[in-house]
Amino acid sequence: MTIHIGTAPDAWGVWYADDPRQTPWERYLDEVAQAGYGWTELGPWGYLPTDRARLAEALASRDLGLCGAAVVHPLAAPDALETLRARLKPLCETLVATGTPWLLLMDDSDVYPTRQARVASPDTWRQMMGVITEAGRVLAEDHGLRLLFHPHVGTAVETEEEILRLLADTPAEFVQLCYDFGHHAYTGADALAFMRAHADRIPYYHFKNMDGVLHARAMAEETPFMEVFQNGVMCELDKGVMDFAEVVAFLRARNFDGFAVVEQDMYPCPPEKPLPIARHNRDVLRRLGL
């Protein structure tokens, strides 16, 4: 078993390529290394350097590797495939150049004005599954990369039922899951049970925990999810509803060989907030043998 522990700009409050409230990218990489992580995701395209030589130098000088790159895209848009193709090209070139096999694809929650609006019609769902499948095919056949779909709160693939539909409606050879424990738990589903049942489609994990008290209050008050995230519903790995000792035991029993990326959604946040949390989460995993 080899579980590589990484993190992502999201854990430093970075959601966009350019936002004055976010930590500068140099400070982000410095603090990732200081916190004890060996890997980072790329984050939103344009946050870390897009020049491949500059990116490689920035990572190597801090003894960091790149473990994946995420793309947030409005998958229900009529022209989703065409616009996604254009965005994938520079990302794929960067991933190939850095020897990084994983590209994470997410639907865009910003395009849905209400929770009801995110529920796809049958025609829209079929179109989305076609876009996801074709993206996975292009990645695999044209670039030698692998597509991970990331279910996310506030999007058309949020609930466990929707994730199961996605697994049924996309081919495993082209589409696997980036499994995020926090987002799955947020929907009210049993995240551990789903992991156990569908581990064959999960080669890559986002380790994230959720504060059950804050979540219950938010559900009772019907608070918008962005506000709930900003209020700290995603918490340290040892302080929420998920027992990561059970997660690690399960992965160890399966002899899992891959990445566990620690995230704690907290956009926006003060620049001094992320590093102590990142160190704490890394220490939690060390105590679990990772």
SULWO-V363727 format. One record per residue. N is the residue number from 1. RES is the residue in three letters. PHI is phi in whole degrees, -180 to 180 (* if undefined). OMEGA is omega in whole degrees, -180 to 180 (* if undefined). D_FIRST is the distance of its C-alpha to the first C-alpha in Angstrom with 2 decimals. Layout:
BEGIN
n->{N;N}
res->{RES;RES}
phi->{PHI;PHI}
omega->{OMEGA;OMEGA}
d_first->{D_FIRST;D_FIRST}
END
This chain:
BEGIN
n->{1;2;3;4;5;6;7;8;9;10;11;12;13;14;15;16;17;18;19;20;21;22;23;24;25;26;27;28;29;30;31;32;33;34;35;36;37;38;39;40;41;42;43;44;45;46;47;48;49;50;51;52;53;54;55;56;57;58;59;60;61;62;63;64;65;66;67;68;69;70;71;72;73;74;75;76;77;78;79;80;81;82;83;84;85;86;87;88;89;90;91;92;93;94;95;96;97;98;99;100;101;102;103;104;105;106;107;108;109;110;111;112;113;114;115;116;117;118;119;120;121;122;123;124;125;126;127;128;129;130;131;132;133;134;135;136;137;138;139;140;141;142;143;144;145;146;147;148;149;150;151;152;153;154;155;156;157;158;159;160;161;162;163;164;165;166;167;168;169;170;171;172;173;174;175;176;177;178;179;180;181;182;183;184;185;186;187;188;189;190;191;192;193;194;195;196;197;198;199;200;201;202;203;204;205;206;207;208;209;210;211;212;213;214;215;216;217;218;219;220;221;222;223;224;225;226;227;228;229;230;231;232;233;234;235;236;237;238;239;240;241;242;243;244;245;246;247;248;249;250;251;252;253;254;255;256;257;258;259;260;261;262;263;264;265;266;267;268;269;270;271;272;273;274;275;276;277;278;279;280;281;282;283;284;285;286;287;288;289;290}
res->{MET;THR;ILE;HIS;ILE;GLY;THR;ALA;PRO;ASP;ALA;TRP;GLY;VAL;TRP;TYR;ALA;ASP;ASP;PRO;ARG;GLN;THR;PRO;TRP;GLU;ARG;TYR;LEU;ASP;GLU;VAL;ALA;GLN;ALA;GLY;TYR;GLY;TRP;THR;GLU;LEU;GLY;PRO;TRP;GLY;TYR;LEU;PRO;THR;ASP;ARG;ALA;ARG;LEU;ALA;GLU;ALA;LEU;ALA;SER;ARG;ASP;LEU;GLY;LEU;CYS;GLY;ALA;ALA;VAL;VAL;HIS;PRO;LEU;ALA;ALA;PRO;ASP;ALA;LEU;GLU;THR;LEU;ARG;ALA;ARG;LEU;LYS;PRO;LEU;CYS;GLU;THR;LEU;VAL;ALA;THR;GLY;THR;PRO;TRP;LEU;LEU;LEU;MET;ASP;ASP;SER;ASP;VAL;TYR;PRO;THR;ARG;GLN;ALA;ARG;VAL;ALA;SER;PRO;ASP;THR;TRP;ARG;GLN;MET;MET;GLY;VAL;ILE;THR;GLU;ALA;GLY;ARG;VAL;LEU;ALA;GLU;ASP;HIS;GLY;LEU;ARG;LEU;LEU;PHE;HIS;PRO;HIS;VAL;GLY;THR;ALA;VAL;GLU;THR;GLU;GLU;GLU;ILE;LEU;ARG;LEU;LEU;ALA;ASP;THR;PRO;ALA;GLU;PHE;VAL;GLN;LEU;CYS;TYR;ASP;PHE;GLY;HIS;HIS;ALA;TYR;THR;GLY;ALA;ASP;ALA;LEU;ALA;PHE;MET;ARG;ALA;HIS;ALA;ASP;ARG;ILE;PRO;TYR;TYR;HIS;PHE;LYS;ASN;MET;ASP;GLY;VAL;LEU;HIS;ALA;ARG;ALA;MET;ALA;GLU;GLU;THR;PRO;PHE;MET;GLU;VAL;PHE;GLN;ASN;GLY;VAL;MET;CYS;GLU;LEU;ASP;LYS;GLY;VAL;MET;ASP;PHE;ALA;GLU;VAL;VAL;ALA;PHE;LEU;ARG;ALA;ARG;ASN;PHE;ASP;GLY;PHE;ALA;VAL;VAL;GLU;GLN;ASP;MET;TYR;PRO;CYS;PRO;PRO;GLU;LYS;PRO;LEU;PRO;ILE;ALA;ARG;HIS;ASN;ARG;ASP;VAL;LEU;ARG;ARG;LEU;GLY;LEU}
phi->{*;-134;-106;-85;-98;-125;-144;-149;-53;-55;-72;-109;78;-104;-118;-131;-63;-145;-155;-62;-83;-94;-66;-58;-63;-63;-66;-56;-64;-57;-75;-59;-66;-62;-78;99;-94;-102;-141;-140;-79;-73;78;-60;-57;106;-76;-78;-56;-88;-70;-66;-66;-67;-62;-60;-67;-63;-73;-63;-67;-111;58;-114;-116;-98;-106;177;-139;-109;-125;-102;-141;-74;-74;-88;-67;-58;-103;-57;-67;-64;-70;-68;-54;-65;-74;-72;-55;-66;-64;-61;-62;-68;-65;-63;-65;-98;67;-105;-85;-107;-121;-99;-115;-130;-71;-99;-72;-68;-90;-103;-72;-138;-64;-66;-65;-77;-77;-76;-69;-55;-67;-65;-61;-60;-63;-62;-64;-66;-63;-63;-64;-66;-61;-64;-65;-62;-58;-71;-83;-97;-129;70;-108;-126;-93;-115;-90;-112;-60;-150;-58;86;-121;-73;-124;-121;-80;-61;-59;-69;-64;-63;-62;-61;-62;-74;-100;-130;-79;-61;-67;-116;-135;-123;-106;-91;-96;-108;-61;-65;-67;-66;-65;-61;-78;95;-88;-87;-67;-67;-64;-64;-57;-66;-76;-127;-60;-66;-101;-122;-96;-155;-122;-105;-84;-153;-117;-133;-76;-67;-70;-62;-65;-61;-65;-65;-66;-67;-95;55;-75;-57;-62;-61;-68;-66;-62;-67;-85;94;-66;-88;-122;-60;-61;-102;-124;-122;-77;-86;-101;-75;-64;-67;-60;-64;-61;-64;-65;-65;-64;-86;57;-62;-126;175;-110;-122;-105;-83;-129;-146;-58;-158;-84;-83;-149;-62;-63;-86;-76;-67;-60;-60;-66;-62;-63;-60;-62;-65;-66;-58;-71;-61;-66;-92;90;-110}
omega->{174;176;178;-176;178;174;-175;178;177;-179;174;178;-178;178;-174;-179;-176;179;-176;179;-175;176;175;-172;179;179;178;-178;177;-176;173;179;180;-178;175;177;179;-173;174;166;-175;-176;-179;-177;-178;176;170;-177;176;173;-171;179;179;178;-179;179;-180;179;-176;-178;178;180;179;172;177;-176;-180;178;-177;175;174;-171;178;-170;179;-180;-179;-178;-173;-177;-179;-179;178;178;-178;-180;-176;-172;-179;177;180;179;179;-179;178;-177;-178;180;-178;-172;-167;169;-177;180;178;169;-175;-179;-176;-175;-177;-176;180;177;-180;-177;-178;-178;-173;171;178;-180;179;178;180;178;-180;180;176;178;-179;-180;-179;176;178;179;180;179;-176;-171;-177;-174;-177;-179;-178;180;173;174;-177;172;-172;176;176;-180;-179;175;-175;-172;178;178;180;177;178;176;178;179;-180;-172;176;-178;-179;-179;-178;-173;172;-176;155;-172;-178;-176;-177;180;179;180;-178;-179;-180;-179;179;-174;179;180;179;178;-178;-176;-171;-177;-179;178;-175;177;-169;-173;164;178;-176;-180;-174;177;-176;-179;178;-179;-179;179;-179;179;-180;-178;-180;-180;177;-171;179;178;179;178;180;178;173;-179;174;-167;179;-172;-178;-174;-176;-175;-178;174;-176;170;177;178;-178;178;179;-179;179;179;178;-176;-177;178;-177;-172;167;-175;-177;177;172;-175;178;176;-16;179;176;-175;-179;-175;-169;-171;178;178;180;178;180;-179;178;179;177;-179;175;180;176;176;-179;*}
d_first->{0.00;3.79;6.46;9.74;12.61;15.89;19.26;22.33;26.10;26.53;25.29;28.26;30.70;30.79;31.60;34.09;34.62;37.60;38.63;40.53;38.79;35.38;33.89;34.67;31.79;32.13;31.84;28.83;26.86;28.19;27.07;23.55;23.15;25.07;22.89;19.77;17.99;16.91;17.34;20.08;21.31;24.76;26.66;30.03;31.38;33.77;32.29;30.36;32.36;32.84;33.93;30.91;31.99;32.58;29.25;27.40;29.45;28.92;25.12;25.09;27.63;25.35;22.17;20.73;19.12;19.95;17.28;19.79;23.40;25.13;28.51;30.69;33.42;36.25;35.13;38.20;40.67;42.77;41.82;38.13;37.01;39.41;38.63;34.87;35.19;37.02;34.41;31.47;33.02;32.57;29.13;27.96;29.59;27.81;24.34;25.05;26.50;23.52;20.88;19.62;18.90;19.17;22.52;22.90;26.22;28.03;31.51;33.94;35.10;38.00;39.98;40.45;43.43;42.82;40.12;42.06;42.18;38.43;38.69;38.95;41.75;40.95;42.10;40.14;36.96;37.43;38.04;34.90;32.72;34.47;33.78;30.06;29.81;31.89;29.91;26.71;28.65;30.05;26.77;25.24;28.38;30.03;27.28;24.05;22.43;20.83;22.49;20.93;23.59;23.59;25.80;27.88;30.57;34.04;33.34;34.03;30.45;29.99;30.15;27.87;30.65;30.70;26.97;27.30;30.30;28.44;25.71;28.61;30.69;28.27;26.56;22.80;23.00;24.32;23.33;20.08;19.58;18.65;18.48;20.26;20.36;23.56;25.52;24.71;25.80;28.86;30.22;30.31;27.66;24.90;21.83;19.42;21.20;21.07;17.33;16.95;19.69;18.71;14.95;15.60;17.58;15.27;12.90;13.74;14.65;17.48;17.13;20.78;22.86;26.47;29.46;30.87;34.35;34.82;33.55;35.96;38.81;38.13;38.07;41.31;42.97;41.63;40.58;39.38;35.63;36.06;38.13;35.65;32.84;35.27;36.01;32.44;31.09;27.57;26.77;24.33;20.98;22.31;25.80;25.71;25.45;21.67;19.68;16.39;15.41;15.54;13.59;10.61;11.07;11.26;8.15;6.26;8.69;8.10;4.48;5.31;5.38;8.54;11.05;12.40;16.00;18.15;21.66;24.74;27.70;30.82;33.12;35.50;34.97;36.60;35.03;34.45;32.47;28.96;27.89;28.13;26.27;23.46;23.25;23.31;20.47;18.31;19.33;18.50;14.82;14.93;16.47;13.60;11.27;10.24}
END
